[in-house]
């Protein structure tokens, strides 16, 4: 049996996902580069070297998820780490400015089709992938699941009238991450006696194509918390939300 640890990172052909994959490879993992477009995943895998393998994975497509499970089971027999990183910020016109995206997310006028599309990837996609990969994660001695979340989903922060970004809490991206946090905790509670640890990471405002390069954090800074949670030892926590804080240091985040 292959004793090298296996990690699947969804949405890993670019941005934070790619950085997470690269750093897990540096820690001795085989990284499976999950990507909707297999050709883009293969380019990234080739760039990252022999310990990276592209795997076609559209988190909104149950057939694609099922084929990914079959391939991982056939080639590796287990999964040590799952990083649910695949996400979209919106589902409207890609040429819209940040202000236009925020305006489109107002609860009174947000298009239901866009709300559903974002939830389909950010929430139900992560949920479906986690459910499907659980049999493989149970084959590992100490599996880890990391949900890449966001401070945009923190209800506690946005409920504070003094929080400077409160006015930007709309009905689309932020609530999708709130729901992802809820699923993180639900999985953590169910799996806490199994040895599988489930945690959520907040990358913070990281400049990537995902957000039109808005933010002042590098991809290395944005990936750091997800990597830390993927590498937790047996004494590490489960059911937590951590990462970027407005003090400038990574730490616990309010749900």
C-alpha positions as semicolon CSV with decimal commas, in nm:
position;residue;x (nm);y (nm);z (nm)
1;X;0,000;0,000;0,000
2;X;0,115;0,351;-0,077
3;X;0,211;0,516;0,254
4;X;0,251;0,865;0,109
5;X;-0,039;1,084;0,222
6;X;-0,299;1,181;-0,036
7;X;-0,473;1,519;-0,047
8;X;-0,756;1,629;-0,275
9;X;-0,795;2,003;-0,322
10;X;-1,098;2,122;-0,516
11;X;-1,061;2,425;-0,741
12;X;-0,685;2,378;-0,727
13;X;-0,572;2,478;-1,074
14;X;-0,514;2,839;-0,965
15;X;-0,513;3,085;-0,677
16;X;-0,531;2,973;-0,316
17;X;-0,613;2,615;-0,412
18;X;-0,298;2,586;-0,619
19;X;-0,091;2,728;-0,334
20;X;-0,242;2,482;-0,085
21;X;-0,157;2,196;-0,319
22;X;0,201;2,318;-0,363
23;X;0,256;2,348;0,011
24;X;0,108;2,008;0,087
25;X;0,344;1,861;-0,172
26;X;0,628;2,031;0,016
27;X;0,505;1,847;0,327
28;X;0,533;1,512;0,150
29;X;0,181;1,470;0,013
30;X;0,056;1,358;-0,323
31;X;-0,177;1,642;-0,427
32;X;-0,479;1,571;-0,643
33;X;-0,556;1,886;-0,839
34;X;-0,934;1,901;-0,861
35;X;-1,050;2,119;-1,152
36;X;-1,367;2,148;-1,358
37;X;-1,152;2,184;-1,671
38;X;-0,922;1,883;-1,669
39;X;-0,681;2,042;-1,917
40;X;-0,626;2,338;-1,681
41;X;-0,579;2,099;-1,391
42;X;-0,320;1,907;-1,590
43;X;-0,124;2,223;-1,668
44;X;-0,110;2,302;-1,295
45;X;-0,018;1,944;-1,205
46;X;0,263;1,946;-1,460
47;X;0,391;2,274;-1,314
48;X;0,385;2,136;-0,959
49;X;0,576;1,821;-1,049
50;X;0,556;1,446;-1,014
51;X;0,365;1,448;-0,685
52;X;0,071;1,637;-0,836
53;X;-0,204;1,467;-1,036
54;X;-0,492;1,634;-1,217
55;X;-0,840;1,502;-1,150
56;X;-1,150;1,626;-1,329
57;X;-1,394;1,742;-1,064
58;X;-1,695;1,967;-1,104
59;X;-1,837;1,998;-0,753
60;X;-2,183;2,075;-0,892
61;X;-2,196;1,754;-1,098
62;X;-2,269;1,428;-0,914
63;X;-2,141;1,221;-1,206
64;X;-1,809;1,407;-1,199
65;X;-1,784;1,362;-0,822
66;X;-1,858;0,990;-0,852
67;X;-1,589;0,941;-1,118
68;X;-1,339;1,126;-0,899
69;X;-1,418;0,892;-0,609
70;X;-1,372;0,590;-0,835
71;X;-1,037;0,712;-0,960
72;X;-0,901;0,795;-0,615
73;X;-1,016;0,457;-0,481
74;X;-0,857;0,274;-0,774
75;X;-0,527;0,463;-0,775
76;X;-0,473;0,531;-0,402
77;X;-0,728;0,341;-0,193
78;X;-0,782;0,621;0,055
79;X;-0,777;0,997;0,110
80;X;-0,591;1,162;0,398
81;X;-0,694;1,523;0,340
82;X;-0,986;1,687;0,165
83;X;-0,971;2,063;0,110
84;X;-1,301;2,204;-0,014
85;X;-1,164;2,515;-0,182
86;X;-1,376;2,544;-0,499
87;X;-1,598;2,852;-0,483
88;X;-1,742;3,137;-0,686
89;X;-1,794;3,496;-0,572
90;X;-2,099;3,558;-0,791
91;X;-2,273;3,418;-1,095
92;X;-2,352;3,733;-1,287
93;X;-2,174;3,928;-1,559
94;X;-1,799;3,872;-1,505
95;X;-1,724;4,226;-1,618
96;X;-1,916;4,380;-1,327
97;X;-1,719;4,596;-1,085
98;X;-1,695;4,511;-0,714
99;X;-1,949;4,784;-0,636
100;X;-2,189;4,641;-0,896
101;X;-2,148;4,291;-0,752
102;X;-2,224;4,420;-0,404
103;X;-2,526;4,610;-0,529
104;X;-2,656;4,297;-0,705
105;X;-2,635;4,108;-0,374
106;X;-2,879;4,333;-0,189
107;X;-3,144;4,105;-0,035
108;X;-3,430;4,315;-0,171
109;X;-3,319;4,279;-0,533
110;X;-3,078;3,982;-0,556
111;X;-3,162;3,748;-0,842
112;X;-3,273;3,411;-0,704
113;X;-3,097;3,232;-0,990
114;X;-2,766;3,389;-0,886
115;X;-2,822;3,302;-0,519
116;X;-2,890;2,941;-0,617
117;X;-2,587;2,923;-0,847
118;X;-2,346;3,050;-0,580
119;X;-2,492;2,820;-0,315
120;X;-2,473;2,529;-0,559
121;X;-2,094;2,561;-0,576
122;X;-1,999;2,707;-0,239
123;X;-2,236;2,509;-0,018
124;X;-2,397;2,210;-0,186
125;X;-2,084;2,135;-0,389
126;X;-1,866;2,116;-0,078
127;X;-2,135;1,914;0,099
128;X;-2,167;1,665;-0,187
129;X;-1,792;1,620;-0,226
130;X;-1,747;1,567;0,147
131;X;-2,022;1,305;0,162
132;X;-1,884;1,125;-0,143
133;X;-1,523;1,124;-0,017
134;X;-1,604;1,011;0,338
135;X;-1,559;0,637;0,267
136;X;-1,208;0,712;0,135
137;X;-1,132;0,945;0,428
138;X;-1,238;0,670;0,669
139;X;-0,968;0,449;0,517
140;X;-0,698;0,691;0,638
141;X;-0,568;0,665;0,996
142;X;-0,626;1,033;1,076
143;X;-0,805;1,218;0,798
144;X;-0,856;1,593;0,786
145;X;-1,129;1,795;0,613
146;X;-1,077;2,167;0,557
147;X;-1,353;2,396;0,435
148;X;-1,216;2,716;0,281
149;X;-1,461;2,969;0,417
150;X;-1,453;3,348;0,456
151;X;-1,501;3,619;0,714
152;X;-1,778;3,735;0,482
153;X;-1,984;3,454;0,628
154;X;-1,941;3,549;0,995
155;X;-2,279;3,631;1,144
156;X;-2,121;3,753;1,467
157;X;-1,905;4,009;1,287
158;X;-2,185;4,141;1,069
159;X;-2,430;4,160;1,356
160;X;-2,202;4,415;1,522
161;X;-2,320;4,766;1,425
162;X;-1,962;4,888;1,455
163;X;-1,816;4,637;1,207
164;X;-1,679;4,840;0,916
165;X;-1,782;4,594;0,643
166;X;-2,131;4,532;0,780
167;X;-2,304;4,720;0,500
168;X;-2,161;4,474;0,245
169;X;-2,333;4,168;0,394
170;X;-2,565;4,079;0,108
171;X;-2,774;3,777;0,015
172;X;-2,528;3,585;-0,203
173;X;-2,162;3,519;-0,126
174;X;-2,158;3,596;0,248
175;X;-2,457;3,376;0,335
176;X;-2,312;3,095;0,123
177;X;-2,008;3,093;0,350
178;X;-2,234;3,113;0,657
179;X;-2,404;2,795;0,538
180;X;-2,067;2,633;0,467
181;X;-1,964;2,711;0,825
182;X;-2,280;2,541;0,950
183;X;-2,200;2,228;0,749
184;X;-1,843;2,239;0,882
185;X;-1,971;2,223;1,237
186;X;-2,230;1,956;1,153
187;X;-1,969;1,727;0,997
188;X;-1,726;1,794;1,285
189;X;-1,984;1,695;1,545
190;X;-2,080;1,374;1,365
191;X;-1,719;1,272;1,300
192;X;-1,554;1,381;1,625
193;X;-1,532;1,023;1,757
194;X;-1,389;0,892;1,429
195;X;-1,055;1,073;1,439
196;X;-1,151;1,279;1,132
197;X;-1,110;1,648;1,210
198;X;-1,323;1,905;1,026
199;X;-1,241;2,276;1,038
200;X;-1,304;2,596;0,841
201;X;-1,028;2,833;0,728
202;X;-1,062;3,203;0,647
203;X;-0,798;3,310;0,391
204;X;-0,877;3,680;0,432
205;X;-0,869;3,937;0,149
206;X;-0,631;3,757;-0,085
207;X;-0,554;3,902;-0,427
208;X;-0,651;3,636;-0,681
209;X;-0,851;3,606;-1,002
210;X;-1,143;3,490;-0,783
211;X;-1,199;3,846;-0,654
212;X;-1,048;4,043;-0,943
213;X;-0,726;4,070;-0,740
214;X;-0,891;4,274;-0,466
215;X;-0,706;4,240;-0,135
216;X;-0,364;4,285;0,012
217;X;-0,279;3,929;0,115
218;X;-0,061;3,703;-0,098
219;X;-0,174;3,354;-0,196
220;X;0,082;3,214;0,048
221;X;-0,075;3,415;0,330
222;X;-0,423;3,316;0,213
223;X;-0,336;2,945;0,202
224;X;-0,155;2,933;0,536
225;X;-0,450;2,851;0,762
226;X;-0,592;2,582;0,535
227;X;-0,250;2,417;0,521
228;X;-0,215;2,435;0,899
229;X;-0,553;2,272;0,948
230;X;-0,472;2,002;0,693
231;X;-0,160;1,913;0,893
232;X;-0,319;1,901;1,241
233;X;-0,187;1,630;1,467
234;X;-0,402;1,412;1,691
235;X;-0,420;1,682;1,958
236;X;-0,550;1,942;1,713
237;X;-0,901;2,087;1,728
238;X;-1,212;2,002;1,532
239;X;-1,519;2,213;1,462
240;X;-1,335;2,545;1,451
241;X;-1,334;2,853;1,228
242;X;-0,998;3,028;1,208
243;X;-0,763;3,228;0,990
244;X;-0,743;3,595;0,898
245;X;-0,836;3,844;1,168
246;X;-0,846;4,220;1,152
247;X;-0,558;4,238;1,400
248;X;-0,326;4,117;1,125
249;X;-0,258;3,773;1,277
250;X;-0,426;3,443;1,200
251;X;-0,643;3,323;1,486
252;X;-0,994;3,215;1,590
253;X;-1,280;3,369;1,392
254;X;-1,629;3,439;1,528
255;X;-1,899;3,224;1,375
